[in-house]
Amino acid sequence: MPGLAALDQVSRAHAELYWHAGRLYVADTDSVNGTYVDGLRISRPAQLWPGGHRLRLADDPEGVDVTVVELDEYGAPL
């Protein structure tokens, strides 16, 4: 993602996104500054989709809000 290299609070392997049983999950990979779903720091995998949950990498001013967008078969947002 453009611009992430300049951020000190987010590492290259900060969190992992993966699909399981038709749902999208995020897991923190022992990051120092944490992975947050809906404002709460996660310690185990958390569901992101469906449900419109908010994902944030690091909870400080230099953290990154990540938007999860569902795409149609042509790659256009729904």
Distance bins in CASP14 RR format, pairs under 12 A and 6 or more apart:
PFRMAT RR
TARGET T0000
AUTHOR 0000-0000-0000
RMODE 2
METHOD distances of the structure
MODEL  1
1 7 0 0 0 0 1 0 0 0 0 0 0
1 10 0 0 0 0 1 0 0 0 0 0 0
1 12 0 0 0 0 0 1 0 0 0 0 0
1 14 0 0 0 0 0 1 0 0 0 0 0
1 57 0 0 0 0 0 1 0 0 0 0 0
1 64 1 0 0 1 0 0 0 0 0 0 0
1 65 0 0 0 0 0 1 0 0 0 0 0
1 66 0 0 0 0 1 0 0 0 0 0 0
1 67 0 0 0 0 0 1 0 0 0 0 0
2 64 0 0 0 0 0 1 0 0 0 0 0
3 10 0 0 0 0 1 0 0 0 0 0 0
3 62 0 0 0 0 0 1 0 0 0 0 0
3 63 0 0 0 0 0 1 0 0 0 0 0
3 64 0 0 0 0 1 0 0 0 0 0 0
4 10 1 0 1 0 0 0 0 0 0 0 0
4 11 0 0 0 0 1 0 0 0 0 0 0
4 12 0 0 0 0 1 0 0 0 0 0 0
4 14 0 0 0 0 1 0 0 0 0 0 0
4 57 0 0 0 0 1 0 0 0 0 0 0
4 58 0 0 0 0 0 1 0 0 0 0 0
4 62 0 0 0 0 0 1 0 0 0 0 0
4 63 0 0 0 0 1 0 0 0 0 0 0
4 64 1 0 0 1 0 0 0 0 0 0 0
4 66 0 0 0 0 0 1 0 0 0 0 0
5 11 0 0 0 0 0 1 0 0 0 0 0
5 12 0 0 0 0 1 0 0 0 0 0 0
5 64 0 0 0 0 0 1 0 0 0 0 0
6 62 0 0 0 0 1 0 0 0 0 0 0
6 63 0 0 0 0 0 1 0 0 0 0 0
6 64 0 0 0 0 0 1 0 0 0 0 0
7 14 0 0 0 0 1 0 0 0 0 0 0
7 33 0 0 0 0 1 0 0 0 0 0 0
7 57 0 0 0 0 1 0 0 0 0 0 0
7 58 1 0 0 1 0 0 0 0 0 0 0
7 60 0 0 0 0 0 1 0 0 0 0 0
7 61 0 0 0 0 0 1 0 0 0 0 0
7 62 1 0 1 0 0 0 0 0 0 0 0
7 63 1 0 0 1 0 0 0 0 0 0 0
7 64 1 0 0 1 0 0 0 0 0 0 0
8 14 0 0 0 0 0 1 0 0 0 0 0
8 32 0 0 0 0 0 1 0 0 0 0 0
8 33 0 0 0 0 1 0 0 0 0 0 0
8 57 0 0 0 0 0 1 0 0 0 0 0
8 58 0 0 0 0 1 0 0 0 0 0 0
8 60 0 0 0 0 1 0 0 0 0 0 0
8 61 0 0 0 0 0 1 0 0 0 0 0
8 62 1 0 0 1 0 0 0 0 0 0 0
8 63 0 0 0 0 1 0 0 0 0 0 0
8 64 0 0 0 0 0 1 0 0 0 0 0
9 31 0 0 0 0 1 0 0 0 0 0 0
9 32 0 0 0 0 1 0 0 0 0 0 0
9 33 1 0 1 0 0 0 0 0 0 0 0
9 34 0 0 0 0 1 0 0 0 0 0 0
9 35 0 0 0 0 0 1 0 0 0 0 0
9 36 0 0 0 0 0 1 0 0 0 0 0
9 56 0 0 0 0 0 1 0 0 0 0 0
9 57 1 0 0 1 0 0 0 0 0 0 0
9 58 1 1 0 0 0 0 0 0 0 0 0
9 59 0 0 0 0 1 0 0 0 0 0 0
9 60 1 0 1 0 0 0 0 0 0 0 0
9 61 0 0 0 0 1 0 0 0 0 0 0
9 62 1 0 1 0 0 0 0 0 0 0 0
9 63 1 0 1 0 0 0 0 0 0 0 0
9 64 0 0 0 0 1 0 0 0 0 0 0
10 28 0 0 0 0 0 1 0 0 0 0 0
10 29 0 0 0 0 0 1 0 0 0 0 0
10 31 1 0 0 1 0 0 0 0 0 0 0
10 32 0 0 0 0 1 0 0 0 0 0 0
10 33 1 0 0 1 0 0 0 0 0 0 0
10 34 0 0 0 0 1 0 0 0 0 0 0
10 35 0 0 0 0 1 0 0 0 0 0 0
10 36 0 0 0 0 0 1 0 0 0 0 0
10 55 0 0 0 0 0 1 0 0 0 0 0
10 56 0 0 0 0 1 0 0 0 0 0 0
10 57 1 0 1 0 0 0 0 0 0 0 0
10 58 1 0 1 0 0 0 0 0 0 0 0
10 59 0 0 0 0 0 1 0 0 0 0 0
10 60 0 0 0 0 0 1 0 0 0 0 0
10 62 1 0 0 1 0 0 0 0 0 0 0
10 63 1 0 0 1 0 0 0 0 0 0 0
10 64 1 0 1 0 0 0 0 0 0 0 0
10 65 0 0 0 0 0 1 0 0 0 0 0
10 66 0 0 0 0 0 1 0 0 0 0 0
11 28 0 0 0 0 0 1 0 0 0 0 0
11 29 0 0 0 0 1 0 0 0 0 0 0
11 30 0 0 0 0 1 0 0 0 0 0 0
11 31 1 0 1 0 0 0 0 0 0 0 0
11 32 1 0 0 1 0 0 0 0 0 0 0
11 33 0 0 0 0 1 0 0 0 0 0 0
11 34 0 0 0 0 1 0 0 0 0 0 0
11 35 0 0 0 0 0 1 0 0 0 0 0
11 57 0 0 0 0 1 0 0 0 0 0 0
11 58 0 0 0 0 1 0 0 0 0 0 0
11 63 0 0 0 0 0 1 0 0 0 0 0
11 64 0 0 0 0 0 1 0 0 0 0 0
12 29 0 0 0 0 1 0 0 0 0 0 0
12 31 0 0 0 0 0 1 0 0 0 0 0
12 57 0 0 0 0 0 1 0 0 0 0 0
13 27 0 0 0 0 0 1 0 0 0 0 0
13 28 0 0 0 0 0 1 0 0 0 0 0
13 29 1 0 1 0 0 0 0 0 0 0 0
13 30 0 0 0 0 1 0 0 0 0 0 0
13 31 0 0 0 0 1 0 0 0 0 0 0
13 32 0 0 0 0 0 1 0 0 0 0 0
13 35 0 0 0 0 0 1 0 0 0 0 0
13 57 0 0 0 0 0 1 0 0 0 0 0
14 26 0 0 0 0 1 0 0 0 0 0 0
14 27 0 0 0 0 0 1 0 0 0 0 0
14 28 1 0 0 1 0 0 0 0 0 0 0
14 29 1 0 0 1 0 0 0 0 0 0 0
14 30 0 0 0 0 1 0 0 0 0 0 0
14 31 1 0 1 0 0 0 0 0 0 0 0
14 32 0 0 0 0 1 0 0 0 0 0 0
14 33 1 0 0 1 0 0 0 0 0 0 0
14 34 1 0 0 1 0 0 0 0 0 0 0
14 35 1 0 0 1 0 0 0 0 0 0 0
14 36 0 0 0 0 0 1 0 0 0 0 0
14 42 0 0 0 0 0 1 0 0 0 0 0
14 55 0 0 0 0 0 1 0 0 0 0 0
14 56 0 0 0 0 0 1 0 0 0 0 0
14 57 1 0 1 0 0 0 0 0 0 0 0
14 58 1 0 0 1 0 0 0 0 0 0 0
14 63 0 0 0 0 1 0 0 0 0 0 0
14 64 0 0 0 0 1 0 0 0 0 0 0
14 66 0 0 0 0 0 1 0 0 0 0 0
15 25 0 0 0 0 0 1 0 0 0 0 0
15 26 1 0 1 0 0 0 0 0 0 0 0
15 27 1 0 0 1 0 0 0 0 0 0 0
15 28 1 0 1 0 0 0 0 0 0 0 0
15 29 1 0 1 0 0 0 0 0 0 0 0
15 30 0 0 0 0 1 0 0 0 0 0 0
15 31 1 0 0 1 0 0 0 0 0 0 0
15 33 0 0 0 0 0 1 0 0 0 0 0
15 34 0 0 0 0 1 0 0 0 0 0 0
15 35 1 0 1 0 0 0 0 0 0 0 0
15 36 0 0 0 0 1 0 0 0 0 0 0
15 37 0 0 0 0 0 1 0 0 0 0 0
15 41 0 0 0 0 0 1 0 0 0 0 0
15 42 0 0 0 0 1 0 0 0 0 0 0
15 45 0 0 0 0 1 0 0 0 0 0 0
15 46 0 0 0 0 0 1 0 0 0 0 0
15 48 0 0 0 0 0 1 0 0 0 0 0
15 55 0 0 0 0 1 0 0 0 0 0 0
15 56 0 0 0 0 0 1 0 0 0 0 0
15 57 1 0 0 1 0 0 0 0 0 0 0
15 58 0 0 0 0 0 1 0 0 0 0 0
15 64 0 0 0 0 0 1 0 0 0 0 0
15 66 0 0 0 0 1 0 0 0 0 0 0
16 24 0 0 0 0 0 1 0 0 0 0 0
16 25 0 0 0 0 1 0 0 0 0 0 0
16 26 1 0 0 1 0 0 0 0 0 0 0
16 27 1 0 1 0 0 0 0 0 0 0 0
16 28 0 0 0 0 1 0 0 0 0 0 0
16 29 1 0 1 0 0 0 0 0 0 0 0
16 30 0 0 0 0 0 1 0 0 0 0 0
16 31 0 0 0 0 0 1 0 0 0 0 0
16 35 0 0 0 0 1 0 0 0 0 0 0
16 42 0 0 0 0 0 1 0 0 0 0 0
16 45 0 0 0 0 1 0 0 0 0 0 0
16 46 0 0 0 0 0 1 0 0 0 0 0
16 48 0 0 0 0 0 1 0 0 0 0 0
16 55 0 0 0 0 0 1 0 0 0 0 0
16 57 0 0 0 0 0 1 0 0 0 0 0
17 23 0 0 0 0 0 1 0 0 0 0 0
17 24 1 0 0 1 0 0 0 0 0 0 0
17 25 1 0 0 1 0 0 0 0 0 0 0
17 26 1 0 1 0 0 0 0 0 0 0 0
17 27 0 0 0 0 1 0 0 0 0 0 0
17 28 0 0 0 0 0 1 0 0 0 0 0
17 29 0 0 0 0 0 1 0 0 0 0 0
17 35 0 0 0 0 0 1 0 0 0 0 0
17 37 0 0 0 0 0 1 0 0 0 0 0
17 45 0 0 0 0 0 1 0 0 0 0 0
17 46 0 0 0 0 0 1 0 0 0 0 0
17 47 0 0 0 0 0 1 0 0 0 0 0
17 48 1 0 0 1 0 0 0 0 0 0 0
17 49 0 0 0 0 1 0 0 0 0 0 0
17 55 0 0 0 0 1 0 0 0 0 0 0
17 57 0 0 0 0 0 1 0 0 0 0 0
17 66 0 0 0 0 1 0 0 0 0 0 0
17 68 0 0 0 0 1 0 0 0 0 0 0
18 24 1 0 0 1 0 0 0 0 0 0 0
18 25 1 0 1 0 0 0 0 0 0 0 0
18 26 0 0 0 0 1 0 0 0 0 0 0
18 27 1 0 0 1 0 0 0 0 0 0 0
18 29 0 0 0 0 0 1 0 0 0 0 0
18 45 0 0 0 0 1 0 0 0 0 0 0
18 46 0 0 0 0 0 1 0 0 0 0 0
18 47 0 0 0 0 0 1 0 0 0 0 0
18 48 0 0 0 0 0 1 0 0 0 0 0
18 49 0 0 0 0 0 1 0 0 0 0 0
19 25 1 0 0 1 0 0 0 0 0 0 0
19 26 0 0 0 0 0 1 0 0 0 0 0
19 45 0 0 0 0 0 1 0 0 0 0 0
19 47 0 0 0 0 0 1 0 0 0 0 0
19 48 0 0 0 0 0 1 0 0 0 0 0
19 49 0 0 0 0 1 0 0 0 0 0 0
19 50 0 0 0 0 0 1 0 0 0 0 0
19 68 0 0 0 0 0 1 0 0 0 0 0
20 26 0 0 0 0 0 1 0 0 0 0 0
20 27 0 0 0 0 0 1 0 0 0 0 0
20 45 0 0 0 0 1 0 0 0 0 0 0
20 46 0 0 0 0 0 1 0 0 0 0 0
20 47 0 0 0 0 1 0 0 0 0 0 0
20 48 0 0 0 0 0 1 0 0 0 0 0
20 49 0 0 0 0 0 1 0 0 0 0 0
21 47 0 0 0 0 0 1 0 0 0 0 0
21 49 0 0 0 0 0 1 0 0 0 0 0
21 50 0 0 0 0 0 1 0 0 0 0 0
22 47 0 0 0 0 0 1 0 0 0 0 0
22 48 0 0 0 0 0 1 0 0 0 0 0
22 49 0 0 0 0 1 0 0 0 0 0 0
22 50 0 0 0 0 1 0 0 0 0 0 0
22 70 0 0 0 0 0 1 0 0 0 0 0
23 45 0 0 0 0 0 1 0 0 0 0 0
23 46 0 0 0 0 0 1 0 0 0 0 0
23 47 1 0 1 0 0 0 0 0 0 0 0
23 48 0 0 0 0 1 0 0 0 0 0 0
23 49 1 0 0 1 0 0 0 0 0 0 0
23 50 1 0 0 1 0 0 0 0 0 0 0
23 51 0 0 0 0 1 0 0 0 0 0 0
23 52 0 0 0 0 0 1 0 0 0 0 0
23 53 0 0 0 0 0 1 0 0 0 0 0
23 68 0 0 0 0 0 1 0 0 0 0 0
24 37 0 0 0 0 0 1 0 0 0 0 0
24 45 0 0 0 0 0 1 0 0 0 0 0
24 46 0 0 0 0 0 1 0 0 0 0 0
24 47 1 0 0 1 0 0 0 0 0 0 0
24 48 1 0 1 0 0 0 0 0 0 0 0
24 49 1 1 0 0 0 0 0 0 0 0 0
24 50 0 0 0 0 1 0 0 0 0 0 0
24 51 0 0 0 0 1 0 0 0 0 0 0
24 52 0 0 0 0 1 0 0 0 0 0 0
24 53 0 0 0 0 1 0 0 0 0 0 0
24 55 0 0 0 0 1 0 0 0 0 0 0
24 66 0 0 0 0 0 1 0 0 0 0 0
24 68 1 0 0 1 0 0 0 0 0 0 0
24 69 0 0 0 0 0 1 0 0 0 0 0
24 70 0 0 0 0 1 0 0 0 0 0 0
25 35 0 0 0 0 0 1 0 0 0 0 0
25 37 0 0 0 0 1 0 0 0 0 0 0
25 42 0 0 0 0 1 0 0 0 0 0 0
25 44 0 0 0 0 1 0 0 0 0 0 0
25 45 1 0 1 0 0 0 0 0 0 0 0
25 46 1 0 0 1 0 0 0 0 0 0 0
25 47 1 0 1 0 0 0 0 0 0 0 0
25 48 1 0 0 1 0 0 0 0 0 0 0
25 49 0 0 0 0 1 0 0 0 0 0 0
25 50 0 0 0 0 0 1 0 0 0 0 0
25 53 0 0 0 0 0 1 0 0 0 0 0
25 55 0 0 0 0 0 1 0 0 0 0 0
25 68 0 0 0 0 0 1 0 0 0 0 0
26 34 0 0 0 0 0 1 0 0 0 0 0
26 35 1 0 0 1 0 0 0 0 0 0 0
26 36 0 0 0 0 1 0 0 0 0 0 0
26 37 1 0 0 1 0 0 0 0 0 0 0
26 38 0 0 0 0 0 1 0 0 0 0 0
26 41 0 0 0 0 0 1 0 0 0 0 0
26 42 1 0 0 1 0 0 0 0 0 0 0
26 44 0 0 0 0 0 1 0 0 0 0 0
26 45 1 0 0 1 0 0 0 0 0 0 0
26 46 1 0 1 0 0 0 0 0 0 0 0
26 47 0 0 0 0 1 0 0 0 0 0 0
26 48 1 0 1 0 0 0 0 0 0 0 0
26 49 0 0 0 0 1 0 0 0 0 0 0
26 53 0 0 0 0 1 0 0 0 0 0 0
26 54 0 0 0 0 0 1 0 0 0 0 0
26 55 1 0 1 0 0 0 0 0 0 0 0
26 56 0 0 0 0 0 1 0 0 0 0 0
26 57 0 0 0 0 1 0 0 0 0 0 0
26 66 0 0 0 0 1 0 0 0 0 0 0
26 68 0 0 0 0 1 0 0 0 0 0 0
27 34 0 0 0 0 0 1 0 0 0 0 0
27 35 1 0 0 1 0 0 0 0 0 0 0
27 37 0 0 0 0 0 1 0 0 0 0 0
27 42 1 0 0 1 0 0 0 0 0 0 0
27 43 0 0 0 0 1 0 0 0 0 0 0
27 44 1 0 0 1 0 0 0 0 0 0 0
27 45 1 0 1 0 0 0 0 0 0 0 0
27 46 1 0 0 1 0 0 0 0 0 0 0
27 47 0 0 0 0 0 1 0 0 0 0 0
27 48 0 0 0 0 0 1 0 0 0 0 0
27 55 0 0 0 0 0 1 0 0 0 0 0
28 34 1 0 1 0 0 0 0 0 0 0 0
28 35 1 1 0 0 0 0 0 0 0 0 0
28 36 0 0 0 0 1 0 0 0 0 0 0
28 37 0 0 0 0 1 0 0 0 0 0 0
28 40 0 0 0 0 0 1 0 0 0 0 0
28 41 1 0 0 1 0 0 0 0 0 0 0
28 42 1 0 1 0 0 0 0 0 0 0 0
28 43 1 0 0 1 0 0 0 0 0 0 0
28 44 0 0 0 0 1 0 0 0 0 0 0
28 45 0 0 0 0 1 0 0 0 0 0 0
28 46 0 0 0 0 1 0 0 0 0 0 0
28 55 0 0 0 0 0 1 0 0 0 0 0
28 56 0 0 0 0 0 1 0 0 0 0 0
28 57 0 0 0 0 1 0 0 0 0 0 0
28 58 0 0 0 0 0 1 0 0 0 0 0
28 59 0 0 0 0 0 1 0 0 0 0 0
29 35 0 0 0 0 1 0 0 0 0 0 0
29 42 0 0 0 0 0 1 0 0 0 0 0
29 43 0 0 0 0 0 1 0 0 0 0 0
29 45 0 0 0 0 0 1 0 0 0 0 0
29 57 0 0 0 0 0 1 0 0 0 0 0
30 42 0 0 0 0 0 1 0 0 0 0 0
30 43 0 0 0 0 0 1 0 0 0 0 0
31 41 0 0 0 0 1 0 0 0 0 0 0
31 42 0 0 0 0 0 1 0 0 0 0 0
31 43 0 0 0 0 0 1 0 0 0 0 0
31 56 0 0 0 0 0 1 0 0 0 0 0
31 57 1 0 0 1 0 0 0 0 0 0 0
31 58 1 0 0 1 0 0 0 0 0 0 0
31 59 0 0 0 0 0 1 0 0 0 0 0
31 63 0 0 0 0 0 1 0 0 0 0 0
31 64 0 0 0 0 0 1 0 0 0 0 0
32 41 0 0 0 0 0 1 0 0 0 0 0
32 57 0 0 0 0 0 1 0 0 0 0 0
32 58 0 0 0 0 1 0 0 0 0 0 0
32 59 0 0 0 0 0 1 0 0 0 0 0
32 60 0 0 0 0 0 1 0 0 0 0 0
33 41 0 0 0 0 1 0 0 0 0 0 0
33 56 0 0 0 0 0 1 0 0 0 0 0
33 57 1 0 0 1 0 0 0 0 0 0 0
33 58 1 1 0 0 0 0 0 0 0 0 0
33 59 1 0 0 1 0 0 0 0 0 0 0
33 60 1 0 0 1 0 0 0 0 0 0 0
33 61 0 0 0 0 0 1 0 0 0 0 0
33 62 0 0 0 0 1 0 0 0 0 0 0
33 63 1 0 0 1 0 0 0 0 0 0 0
33 64 0 0 0 0 0 1 0 0 0 0 0
34 40 0 0 0 0 0 1 0 0 0 0 0
34 41 1 0 1 0 0 0 0 0 0 0 0
34 42 1 0 0 1 0 0 0 0 0 0 0
34 43 0 0 0 0 1 0 0 0 0 0 0
34 46 0 0 0 0 0 1 0 0 0 0 0
34 55 0 0 0 0 0 1 0 0 0 0 0
34 56 0 0 0 0 1 0 0 0 0 0 0
34 57 1 0 0 1 0 0 0 0 0 0 0
34 58 1 0 0 1 0 0 0 0 0 0 0
34 59 1 0 0 1 0 0 0 0 0 0 0
34 60 0 0 0 0 1 0 0 0 0 0 0
34 63 0 0 0 0 1 0 0 0 0 0 0
34 64 0 0 0 0 0 1 0 0 0 0 0
35 41 1 0 0 1 0 0 0 0 0 0 0
35 42 1 0 1 0 0 0 0 0 0 0 0
35 43 0 0 0 0 1 0 0 0 0 0 0
35 44 0 0 0 0 0 1 0 0 0 0 0
35 45 0 0 0 0 0 1 0 0 0 0 0
35 46 0 0 0 0 1 0 0 0 0 0 0
35 48 0 0 0 0 0 1 0 0 0 0 0
35 53 0 0 0 0 0 1 0 0 0 0 0
35 54 0 0 0 0 0 1 0 0 0 0 0
35 55 1 0 0 1 0 0 0 0 0 0 0
35 56 1 0 0 1 0 0 0 0 0 0 0
35 57 1 0 1 0 0 0 0 0 0 0 0
35 58 0 0 0 0 1 0 0 0 0 0 0
35 59 0 0 0 0 1 0 0 0 0 0 0
35 63 0 0 0 0 0 1 0 0 0 0 0
35 64 0 0 0 0 0 1 0 0 0 0 0
35 65 0 0 0 0 0 1 0 0 0 0 0
35 66 0 0 0 0 1 0 0 0 0 0 0
36 42 1 0 0 1 0 0 0 0 0 0 0
36 43 0 0 0 0 0 1 0 0 0 0 0
36 46 0 0 0 0 1 0 0 0 0 0 0
36 48 0 0 0 0 0 1 0 0 0 0 0
36 53 0 0 0 0 0 1 0 0 0 0 0
36 54 1 0 0 1 0 0 0 0 0 0 0
36 55 1 0 0 1 0 0 0 0 0 0 0
36 56 1 0 1 0 0 0 0 0 0 0 0
36 57 1 0 0 1 0 0 0 0 0 0 0
36 58 0 0 0 0 1 0 0 0 0 0 0
36 59 1 0 1 0 0 0 0 0 0 0 0
36 60 0 0 0 0 0 1 0 0 0 0 0
36 63 0 0 0 0 1 0 0 0 0 0 0
36 64 0 0 0 0 0 1 0 0 0 0 0
36 65 0 0 0 0 1 0 0 0 0 0 0
36 66 0 0 0 0 0 1 0 0 0 0 0
37 43 0 0 0 0 0 1 0 0 0 0 0
37 44 0 0 0 0 0 1 0 0 0 0 0
37 45 0 0 0 0 1 0 0 0 0 0 0
37 46 1 0 1 0 0 0 0 0 0 0 0
37 47 0 0 0 0 1 0 0 0 0 0 0
37 48 1 0 0 1 0 0 0 0 0 0 0
37 49 0 0 0 0 0 1 0 0 0 0 0
37 51 0 0 0 0 0 1 0 0 0 0 0
37 52 0 0 0 0 0 1 0 0 0 0 0
37 53 1 0 1 0 0 0 0 0 0 0 0
37 54 1 0 0 1 0 0 0 0 0 0 0
37 55 1 0 0 1 0 0 0 0 0 0 0
37 56 1 0 0 1 0 0 0 0 0 0 0
37 57 0 0 0 0 0 1 0 0 0 0 0
37 59 0 0 0 0 0 1 0 0 0 0 0
37 65 0 0 0 0 0 1 0 0 0 0 0
37 66 0 0 0 0 0 1 0 0 0 0 0
37 68 0 0 0 0 0 1 0 0 0 0 0
38 46 0 0 0 0 1 0 0 0 0 0 0
38 47 0 0 0 0 0 1 0 0 0 0 0
38 48 0 0 0 0 1 0 0 0 0 0 0
38 51 0 0 0 0 0 1 0 0 0 0 0
38 52 0 0 0 0 1 0 0 0 0 0 0
38 53 1 0 1 0 0 0 0 0 0 0 0
38 54 1 0 1 0 0 0 0 0 0 0 0
38 55 0 0 0 0 1 0 0 0 0 0 0
38 56 0 0 0 0 1 0 0 0 0 0 0
38 59 0 0 0 0 0 1 0 0 0 0 0
38 65 0 0 0 0 0 1 0 0 0 0 0
39 46 0 0 0 0 0 1 0 0 0 0 0
39 53 0 0 0 0 1 0 0 0 0 0 0
39 54 1 0 0 1 0 0 0 0 0 0 0
39 55 0 0 0 0 1 0 0 0 0 0 0
39 56 1 0 0 1 0 0 0 0 0 0 0
39 57 0 0 0 0 0 1 0 0 0 0 0
39 58 0 0 0 0 0 1 0 0 0 0 0
39 59 1 0 0 1 0 0 0 0 0 0 0
39 65 0 0 0 0 0 1 0 0 0 0 0
40 46 0 0 0 0 1 0 0 0 0 0 0
40 53 0 0 0 0 0 1 0 0 0 0 0
40 54 0 0 0 0 1 0 0 0 0 0 0
40 55 0 0 0 0 0 1 0 0 0 0 0
40 56 0 0 0 0 1 0 0 0 0 0 0
40 59 0 0 0 0 1 0 0 0 0 0 0
41 55 0 0 0 0 0 1 0 0 0 0 0
41 56 0 0 0 0 1 0 0 0 0 0 0
41 57 0 0 0 0 0 1 0 0 0 0 0
41 58 0 0 0 0 0 1 0 0 0 0 0
41 59 1 0 0 1 0 0 0 0 0 0 0
42 48 0 0 0 0 0 1 0 0 0 0 0
42 53 0 0 0 0 0 1 0 0 0 0 0
42 54 0 0 0 0 0 1 0 0 0 0 0
42 55 0 0 0 0 1 0 0 0 0 0 0
42 56 0 0 0 0 0 1 0 0 0 0 0
42 57 0 0 0 0 0 1 0 0 0 0 0
42 59 0 0 0 0 0 1 0 0 0 0 0
46 52 0 0 0 0 0 1 0 0 0 0 0
46 53 1 0 0 1 0 0 0 0 0 0 0
46 54 0 0 0 0 0 1 0 0 0 0 0
46 55 0 0 0 0 1 0 0 0 0 0 0
46 56 0 0 0 0 0 1 0 0 0 0 0
46 68 0 0 0 0 0 1 0 0 0 0 0
47 53 1 0 0 1 0 0 0 0 0 0 0
47 55 0 0 0 0 0 1 0 0 0 0 0
47 68 0 0 0 0 0 1 0 0 0 0 0
48 54 0 0 0 0 1 0 0 0 0 0 0
48 55 1 0 1 0 0 0 0 0 0 0 0
48 56 0 0 0 0 0 1 0 0 0 0 0
48 66 0 0 0 0 1 0 0 0 0 0 0
48 67 0 0 0 0 0 1 0 0 0 0 0
48 68 1 0 1 0 0 0 0 0 0 0 0
48 69 0 0 0 0 0 1 0 0 0 0 0
48 70 0 0 0 0 0 1 0 0 0 0 0
49 55 0 0 0 0 1 0 0 0 0 0 0
49 66 0 0 0 0 0 1 0 0 0 0 0
49 67 0 0 0 0 0 1 0 0 0 0 0
49 68 1 0 1 0 0 0 0 0 0 0 0
49 69 0 0 0 0 1 0 0 0 0 0 0
49 70 1 0 0 1 0 0 0 0 0 0 0
49 71 0 0 0 0 0 1 0 0 0 0 0
49 78 0 0 0 0 0 1 0 0 0 0 0
50 68 0 0 0 0 1 0 0 0 0 0 0
50 70 0 0 0 0 1 0 0 0 0 0 0
50 78 0 0 0 0 0 1 0 0 0 0 0
51 68 0 0 0 0 1 0 0 0 0 0 0
51 70 0 0 0 0 0 1 0 0 0 0 0
52 66 0 0 0 0 0 1 0 0 0 0 0
52 67 0 0 0 0 1 0 0 0 0 0 0
52 68 1 0 0 1 0 0 0 0 0 0 0
52 69 0 0 0 0 0 1 0 0 0 0 0
52 70 0 0 0 0 1 0 0 0 0 0 0
53 65 0 0 0 0 0 1 0 0 0 0 0
53 66 0 0 0 0 0 1 0 0 0 0 0
53 67 0 0 0 0 0 1 0 0 0 0 0
53 68 1 0 0 1 0 0 0 0 0 0 0
54 64 0 0 0 0 0 1 0 0 0 0 0
54 65 1 0 0 1 0 0 0 0 0 0 0
54 66 0 0 0 0 1 0 0 0 0 0 0
54 67 0 0 0 0 1 0 0 0 0 0 0
54 68 0 0 0 0 1 0 0 0 0 0 0
55 63 0 0 0 0 0 1 0 0 0 0 0
55 64 0 0 0 0 1 0 0 0 0 0 0
55 65 1 0 0 1 0 0 0 0 0 0 0
55 66 1 0 1 0 0 0 0 0 0 0 0
55 67 1 0 0 1 0 0 0 0 0 0 0
55 68 1 0 0 1 0 0 0 0 0 0 0
55 69 0 0 0 0 0 1 0 0 0 0 0
56 62 0 0 0 0 0 1 0 0 0 0 0
56 63 1 0 0 1 0 0 0 0 0 0 0
56 64 1 0 0 1 0 0 0 0 0 0 0
56 65 1 0 1 0 0 0 0 0 0 0 0
56 66 1 0 0 1 0 0 0 0 0 0 0
56 67 0 0 0 0 0 1 0 0 0 0 0
56 68 0 0 0 0 0 1 0 0 0 0 0
57 63 1 0 1 0 0 0 0 0 0 0 0
57 64 1 0 1 0 0 0 0 0 0 0 0
57 65 0 0 0 0 1 0 0 0 0 0 0
57 66 1 0 0 1 0 0 0 0 0 0 0
58 64 1 0 0 1 0 0 0 0 0 0 0
58 65 0 0 0 0 0 1 0 0 0 0 0
58 66 0 0 0 0 0 1 0 0 0 0 0
59 65 0 0 0 0 0 1 0 0 0 0 0
67 77 0 0 0 0 1 0 0 0 0 0 0
68 77 0 0 0 0 0 1 0 0 0 0 0
68 78 0 0 0 0 0 1 0 0 0 0 0
69 75 0 0 0 0 1 0 0 0 0 0 0
69 76 0 0 0 0 1 0 0 0 0 0 0
69 77 1 0 1 0 0 0 0 0 0 0 0
69 78 1 0 0 1 0 0 0 0 0 0 0
70 76 0 0 0 0 0 1 0 0 0 0 0
70 77 1 0 0 1 0 0 0 0 0 0 0
70 78 1 0 1 0 0 0 0 0 0 0 0
71 77 1 0 0 1 0 0 0 0 0 0 0
71 78 1 0 0 1 0 0 0 0 0 0 0
72 78 1 0 1 0 0 0 0 0 0 0 0
END
